[in-house]
Amino acid sequence: MRITVFGAGGAVGGRVVSEAIARGHDVTAVVRRAVDLPDGVRVRIGDAANADEVEALSAGQDVVVAATRPAPGREPELPVVAAAMLDGVARSGVRLLVVGGAATLLVPGLGATLYETPGFPTELAAIAQACAEQLAACRAHTTADWTYLSPPAELNPGVRTGNYRVGADDLLVDADGRSWISMEDFAVALLDEAERPAHRRTRFTVAAGG
């Protein structure tokens, strides 16, 4: 497949690039400035907040991945980028996979989202709100072919096992009450969805195990 990854220089985006390359896909990495990426990756400088650039950089591709994350203090940029990405791929006719947030997932047994639970870290409130607006932008878009992938509560560098569980709008937790996945397995889940679409125009989530 021909895959373009916006935010390829980030922690998740970089792992998506590596996973895609390992599977033999043709990868174009879009970054704001030059970064070191694996051999065989086509690097382009581009702005994910510019719908015209998104359209141009996605033209002729099979899938576009939006893996951008704003710097602290610039969280309101996230839904702006989402709108531009959605508009750009709608024009090019290419499917969009969005790396989203976990805060809008429903906590089992509470009837509330993760963001609404007591003790949610105040330092994460801004990015949680931005991710909620990012998801709302996807759901409101009438023409883009999008999929939104929410991680579990914990998403950290780790080991690629290739195993994960799949859910919809509920936070996935293990027998110990932990909700987590490695960035490596999150990238596996994202590429599996790219290769075998099962969640078009909807949100799904993944977690360790399975």
DRENDO-1510 file (C-alpha; in Angstrom, 1 decimal, always signed):
<recs>
REC; n; res; u; v; w
REC; 1; MET; +0.0; +0.0; +0.0 .
REC; 2; ARG; +1.0; +3.6; -0.5 .
REC; 3; ILE; +0.8; +5.2; +3.0 .
REC; 4; THR; +1.4; +8.8; +4.0 .
REC; 5; VAL; +2.0; +9.5; +7.7 .
REC; 6; PHE; +1.6; +13.1; +9.0 .
REC; 7; GLY; +3.5; +13.6; +12.3 .
REC; 8; ALA; +6.0; +10.9; +11.3 .
REC; 9; GLY; +8.7; +12.4; +13.5 .
REC; 10; GLY; +6.7; +11.8; +16.7 .
REC; 11; ALA; +6.7; +8.9; +19.1 .
REC; 12; VAL; +3.6; +7.2; +17.7 .
REC; 13; GLY; +4.1; +8.4; +14.1 .
REC; 14; GLY; +7.6; +7.1; +14.0 .
REC; 15; ARG; +6.4; +3.7; +15.2 .
REC; 16; VAL; +3.7; +3.7; +12.5 .
REC; 17; VAL; +6.3; +4.4; +9.9 .
REC; 18; SER; +8.5; +1.6; +11.2 .
REC; 19; GLU; +5.6; -0.9; +11.3 .
REC; 20; ALA; +4.5; +0.1; +7.8 .
REC; 21; ILE; +8.1; -0.3; +6.4 .
REC; 22; ALA; +8.4; -3.7; +8.1 .
REC; 23; ARG; +5.2; -4.8; +6.3 .
REC; 24; GLY; +6.6; -3.8; +2.9 .
REC; 25; HIS; +4.4; -0.7; +2.3 .
REC; 26; ASP; +5.5; +2.4; +0.4 .
REC; 27; VAL; +5.7; +5.1; +3.0 .
REC; 28; THR; +5.8; +8.9; +2.7 .
REC; 29; ALA; +6.6; +10.6; +5.9 .
REC; 30; VAL; +5.4; +14.2; +6.3 .
REC; 31; VAL; +7.1; +16.3; +8.9 .
REC; 32; ARG; +7.4; +20.1; +9.7 .
REC; 33; ARG; +11.2; +19.9; +9.6 .
REC; 34; ALA; +13.9; +17.4; +8.6 .
REC; 35; VAL; +14.3; +14.4; +11.0 .
REC; 36; ASP; +16.0; +11.1; +10.9 .
REC; 37; LEU; +13.7; +8.3; +9.6 .
REC; 38; PRO; +14.3; +4.7; +8.5 .
REC; 39; ASP; +15.9; +4.0; +5.2 .
REC; 40; GLY; +13.4; +3.6; +2.3 .
REC; 41; VAL; +11.0; +6.3; +3.7 .
REC; 42; ARG; +10.2; +9.2; +1.4 .
REC; 43; VAL; +10.3; +12.4; +3.4 .
REC; 44; ARG; +8.2; +15.5; +2.6 .
REC; 45; ILE; +8.0; +18.8; +4.5 .
REC; 46; GLY; +4.4; +19.8; +5.0 .
REC; 47; ASP; +1.8; +21.4; +7.2 .
REC; 48; ALA; -1.0; +19.2; +8.4 .
REC; 49; ALA; -3.1; +22.3; +9.2 .
REC; 50; ASN; -3.1; +23.3; +5.6 .
REC; 51; ALA; -5.9; +21.5; +3.7 .
REC; 52; ASP; -4.3; +22.3; +0.3 .
REC; 53; GLU; -1.0; +20.7; +1.4 .
REC; 54; VAL; -2.8; +17.7; +2.8 .
REC; 55; GLU; -4.7; +17.2; -0.5 .
REC; 56; ALA; -1.5; +17.5; -2.5 .
REC; 57; LEU; +0.5; +15.1; -0.2 .
REC; 58; SER; -2.3; +12.5; -0.1 .
REC; 59; ALA; -3.1; +12.5; -3.8 .
REC; 60; GLY; -2.5; +9.0; -5.2 .
REC; 61; GLN; -2.1; +7.3; -1.8 .
REC; 62; ASP; -4.1; +4.5; -0.4 .
REC; 63; VAL; -4.2; +5.6; +3.2 .
REC; 64; VAL; -3.2; +8.8; +5.1 .
REC; 65; VAL; -2.4; +8.6; +8.9 .
REC; 66; ALA; -2.8; +11.7; +11.1 .
REC; 67; ALA; -0.4; +11.1; +14.0 .
REC; 68; THR; +0.3; +14.8; +14.9 .
REC; 69; ARG; +0.4; +16.0; +18.5 .
REC; 70; PRO; +0.6; +19.7; +19.5 .
REC; 71; ALA; +3.3; +20.9; +21.9 .
REC; 72; PRO; +2.1; +21.7; +25.4 .
REC; 73; GLY; +0.3; +25.0; +25.5 .
REC; 74; ARG; -0.8; +24.6; +21.8 .
REC; 75; GLU; -3.5; +22.0; +22.3 .
REC; 76; PRO; -6.2; +24.1; +20.5 .
REC; 77; GLU; -4.3; +23.4; +17.3 .
REC; 78; LEU; -5.3; +19.8; +17.3 .
REC; 79; PRO; -9.0; +20.2; +16.1 .
REC; 80; VAL; -7.8; +22.8; +13.6 .
REC; 81; VAL; -5.4; +20.2; +12.2 .
REC; 82; ALA; -8.2; +17.6; +12.2 .
REC; 83; ALA; -10.4; +19.8; +10.1 .
REC; 84; ALA; -7.7; +20.5; +7.6 .
REC; 85; MET; -6.8; +16.8; +7.3 .
REC; 86; LEU; -10.4; +15.8; +6.8 .
REC; 87; ASP; -11.0; +18.5; +4.2 .
REC; 88; GLY; -7.7; +17.6; +2.4 .
REC; 89; VAL; -8.4; +13.8; +2.2 .
REC; 90; ALA; -12.0; +14.5; +1.2 .
REC; 91; ARG; -10.7; +16.3; -1.9 .
REC; 92; SER; -8.1; +13.6; -2.7 .
REC; 93; GLY; -10.5; +10.8; -2.0 .
REC; 94; VAL; -8.0; +9.0; +0.3 .
REC; 95; ARG; -8.9; +7.2; +3.5 .
REC; 96; LEU; -7.8; +8.9; +6.8 .
REC; 97; LEU; -6.7; +7.1; +10.0 .
REC; 98; VAL; -6.6; +9.4; +12.9 .
REC; 99; VAL; -4.5; +8.8; +16.0 .
REC; 100; GLY; -6.8; +10.1; +18.7 .
REC; 101; GLY; -7.1; +10.4; +22.5 .
REC; 102; ALA; -8.5; +8.2; +25.3 .
REC; 103; ALA; -10.3; +10.8; +27.4 .
REC; 104; THR; -13.6; +10.4; +25.6 .
REC; 105; LEU; -13.9; +6.7; +26.2 .
REC; 106; LEU; -16.5; +5.5; +28.7 .
REC; 107; VAL; -15.2; +4.0; +31.9 .
REC; 108; PRO; -16.9; +0.6; +32.5 .
REC; 109; GLY; -19.4; +0.8; +35.4 .
REC; 110; LEU; -19.2; +4.5; +35.8 .
REC; 111; GLY; -21.3; +5.9; +33.0 .
REC; 112; ALA; -18.8; +8.7; +32.5 .
REC; 113; THR; -15.9; +9.3; +30.2 .
REC; 114; LEU; -12.3; +9.0; +31.4 .
REC; 115; TYR; -12.1; +12.8; +31.3 .
REC; 116; GLU; -15.1; +13.1; +33.6 .
REC; 117; THR; -13.8; +10.7; +36.3 .
REC; 118; PRO; -12.6; +12.1; +39.7 .
REC; 119; GLY; -8.9; +12.5; +39.8 .
REC; 120; PHE; -8.3; +13.0; +36.1 .
REC; 121; PRO; -5.0; +14.8; +35.9 .
REC; 122; THR; -5.5; +18.6; +35.5 .
REC; 123; GLU; -2.3; +18.8; +33.4 .
REC; 124; LEU; -4.0; +16.6; +30.8 .
REC; 125; ALA; -7.3; +18.6; +30.7 .
REC; 126; ALA; -6.2; +20.7; +27.7 .
REC; 127; ILE; -5.2; +17.8; +25.5 .
REC; 128; ALA; -8.2; +15.8; +26.6 .
REC; 129; GLN; -10.5; +18.7; +25.5 .
REC; 130; ALA; -8.6; +19.0; +22.2 .
REC; 131; CYS; -9.0; +15.3; +21.5 .
REC; 132; ALA; -12.7; +15.5; +22.2 .
REC; 133; GLU; -13.0; +18.3; +19.6 .
REC; 134; GLN; -10.8; +16.3; +17.2 .
REC; 135; LEU; -13.2; +13.4; +17.4 .
REC; 136; ALA; -16.2; +15.7; +17.1 .
REC; 137; ALA; -14.7; +17.1; +13.9 .
REC; 138; CYS; -14.4; +13.6; +12.4 .
REC; 139; ARG; -18.0; +12.7; +13.3 .
REC; 140; ALA; -19.3; +16.0; +11.9 .
REC; 141; HIS; -17.5; +15.7; +8.5 .
REC; 142; THR; -19.9; +14.6; +5.8 .
REC; 143; THR; -17.5; +13.5; +3.1 .
REC; 144; ALA; -14.2; +12.3; +4.4 .
REC; 145; ASP; -13.6; +8.5; +4.8 .
REC; 146; TRP; -12.1; +8.5; +8.3 .
REC; 147; THR; -11.3; +6.1; +11.1 .
REC; 148; TYR; -10.5; +7.4; +14.7 .
REC; 149; LEU; -8.3; +5.1; +16.9 .
REC; 150; SER; -8.4; +5.9; +20.6 .
REC; 151; PRO; -5.6; +4.4; +22.7 .
REC; 152; PRO; -6.2; +3.1; +26.2 .
REC; 153; ALA; -5.4; +5.2; +29.3 .
REC; 154; GLU; -1.7; +4.3; +29.1 .
REC; 155; LEU; +0.3; +4.5; +25.8 .
REC; 156; ASN; +4.0; +4.2; +26.3 .
REC; 157; PRO; +7.1; +2.9; +24.5 .
REC; 158; GLY; +7.4; -0.8; +25.0 .
REC; 159; VAL; +7.5; -4.2; +23.2 .
REC; 160; ARG; +5.8; -5.3; +20.0 .
REC; 161; THR; +3.8; -8.4; +20.7 .
REC; 162; GLY; +1.4; -8.2; +17.9 .
REC; 163; ASN; -1.5; -9.0; +20.3 .
REC; 164; TYR; -4.2; -6.6; +21.3 .
REC; 165; ARG; -8.0; -6.4; +22.1 .
REC; 166; VAL; -10.4; -4.3; +20.2 .
REC; 167; GLY; -13.3; -2.2; +21.6 .
REC; 168; ALA; -15.6; +0.6; +20.5 .
REC; 169; ASP; -16.4; +3.5; +22.9 .
REC; 170; ASP; -15.6; +1.8; +26.2 .
REC; 171; LEU; -12.2; +2.0; +27.9 .
REC; 172; LEU; -10.6; -1.4; +27.8 .
REC; 173; VAL; -9.1; -2.6; +31.1 .
REC; 174; ASP; -7.4; -5.9; +32.1 .
REC; 175; ALA; -8.1; -8.1; +35.1 .
REC; 176; ASP; -6.0; -5.8; +37.3 .
REC; 177; GLY; -8.0; -2.7; +36.2 .
REC; 178; ARG; -5.2; -1.4; +34.1 .
REC; 179; SER; -5.8; +0.1; +30.6 .
REC; 180; TRP; -2.7; +0.1; +28.5 .
REC; 181; ILE; -0.8; -0.8; +25.3 .
REC; 182; SER; +2.7; -0.3; +24.0 .
REC; 183; MET; +3.2; +2.3; +21.2 .
REC; 184; GLU; +4.5; -0.6; +19.1 .
REC; 185; ASP; +1.3; -2.7; +19.4 .
REC; 186; PHE; -0.8; +0.4; +18.9 .
REC; 187; ALA; +1.0; +0.9; +15.6 .
REC; 188; VAL; +0.3; -2.8; +14.8 .
REC; 189; ALA; -3.4; -2.2; +15.4 .
REC; 190; LEU; -3.4; +0.9; +13.2 .
REC; 191; LEU; -1.7; -0.9; +10.3 .
REC; 192; ASP; -4.0; -3.8; +10.7 .
REC; 193; GLU; -6.9; -1.4; +10.2 .
REC; 194; ALA; -5.2; +0.1; +7.2 .
REC; 195; GLU; -4.8; -3.2; +5.6 .
REC; 196; ARG; -8.2; -4.7; +6.6 .
REC; 197; PRO; -10.7; -1.8; +7.1 .
REC; 198; ALA; -13.3; -2.7; +9.8 .
REC; 199; HIS; -14.1; +0.7; +11.3 .
REC; 200; ARG; -14.9; +3.2; +8.5 .
REC; 201; ARG; -16.4; +6.5; +9.7 .
REC; 202; THR; -16.4; +5.4; +13.3 .
REC; 203; ARG; -14.1; +5.3; +16.4 .
REC; 204; PHE; -12.6; +2.2; +17.9 .
REC; 205; THR; -10.1; +1.5; +20.6 .
REC; 206; VAL; -7.4; -1.1; +21.4 .
REC; 207; ALA; -5.6; -2.3; +24.5 .
REC; 208; ALA; -3.0; -4.9; +25.5 .
REC; 209; GLY; -4.0; -8.6; +25.4 .
REC; 210; GLY; -6.0; -10.7; +23.1 .
</recs>
